[in-house]
Amino acid sequence: MKTHMYKGSLSGKGQDNAIDIYMPMDGRENNKNSKYKEVFKNNRAQYSVAIANRFYNTYRCVVKGEYVDPDEMISIDSANVSNMVKLRSEVCRIPRKPNNNGLEQIMTKQEMKKLEIESPNMFDSIVMAFANPKTTVKRPFKPQKRKY
């Protein structure tokens, strides 16, 4: 089992998938062959947009009848989510904001708080669950033999 810590603030060459070519999941094309670090301000923006794209792809499939790869959609059992209305509102209310460098960026939690926008904790949980950074395999710990 591989584990990782979600680090939403990582940006530039330090962010997840930084040097990989960004392929939008919403059916658009990346005509410039831009890398993730050239499209997104940080991991938080990268993974939030990925979740938004999954919801949009699910809508395209279910409502419009378009074929979408199931791996690029999201399915949430609304009967077993205790507060589906709150989750929907959190997904829809995280504002994107302009970035001087042309990168995709979303408001920080501090900026949202100033505007009296409640912290999107349920949405953040989904984002963290779908975050899939490359992991490195570390050798298992081997205790050294002690000389007595």
N, C-alpha and C positions, 0 to 999 in steps of 0.2 A: 504494500500500500504506500502510495506517495502522498505526502501532505505538503501544504504550502501556506504561507501567511499572505492574506490579501493586503496589498499595499496600494491603495487608491491614488496616493499622491505621487507615485513614481512617474517621471516624465522624461521626454527626450530619449536618448539612447538607453536609459535605465528602465524604461517601461516594458511591460510584457510585449512580446512580438515586435519590438521596436524596428528591427531591420527586415521584417517580413513584408511582402507586398499586401496591402489592404484590399480585400475583396468584399465589397458590401453585400450583406445578406438580403437586401431588400430588392434585388433584381437590377439595380443600377450597375453600371460598369465603372471601373477605375481606369479611365483612359490615360492617365498620367503615370500609371504604375507606381503610385505613391506608396510609401512605407507607412506603417502605423505611426511612427514618430512624426511623420510629415502631415498626418491627418488629425491626430488627437493630441490634446494638451497633456493628458495623463491617463493612467489606468482607469480612473473613475469615469472619465468621459468615454473611453474606449468600450468598457464593459456595459455602461448604461445605454449607449447607442446600440450595442449588440442585443441587449434585452428588448429595447424598443423595436428593433428590426424583427426580432422573433415574434412579438405581438402583432406587428403589421403583417408578417408573412402568414400567421395563423388566420388573421382577418381575410387576407387575399384568398386563402384556401377555402375557409368555411363559408364566408359570405359571398365572395365573387366566383367561387368554383374554379379558381386557377390551380394548376398543379404547382406545389411547392414541396421541395425535399423535406420530409418530416424532421430531419436533423436540424433544419433551419427554422423550426417553429417551436412554440411553447404550449404546453397543455397543463392547465391548473384545474384540479377537481374542485369546482366552485361549491359543491355540496359539502365538502369537508374543510373548507377554509372558513374559519370562524368569523372573519370580518372582510368579506370579499369587496364590499363597497369601499372600505378604507384602502385596501390594496389597489383597487382601480384608480382611486383618486391620487394615491401616491405615484403610481406609474405615469399618470397624465400631467402631474403638476411640476415636475422638476424642470425648471427653465434652462434652456441653452442660452449662452450669452456670447456676445461678440468677442473675438480675440484679435488683437492687433497683428498677429502673425498668420491669421487665416485658419487657425486650428479649431477643431470642434472642441467646445468647452461647455461644461455645465456649471451652474452656480455652486459655490461652496456652501457648506452647511451654515457658516457664519453669515454669509450674505442672505441666505434664505431666512435665517433667524431675524435679521434686521427688517425684512419685509413681512415678518410674522407668518412665514410659511413653515408649517410643522415639519420636523425632521422625518424623512421618508424611511423609517426603520424597516418596514416590511419589504419595500422595494430594494433597499440595500442588502437585505438577506438573500433575495433572489439573485442580485448582481454577484454577490460573493459566491453563491452556490454554482453559478455558471462560469465564474472566472477560471480560466484554464491556462495558466502560464506554463511555459516549458519548465520541467523540473530536472534537476541533476540527481543522478544516483550516487549516493554516498556509500562508501564501504561500511559494512556493519561494524559496530564497536567490538573490539577484541581486547579483553582485559590482559594486561601483561602479567607474566608469571613473576611472582616475587621470590627473591632469594632470601632464605632464612639462615 
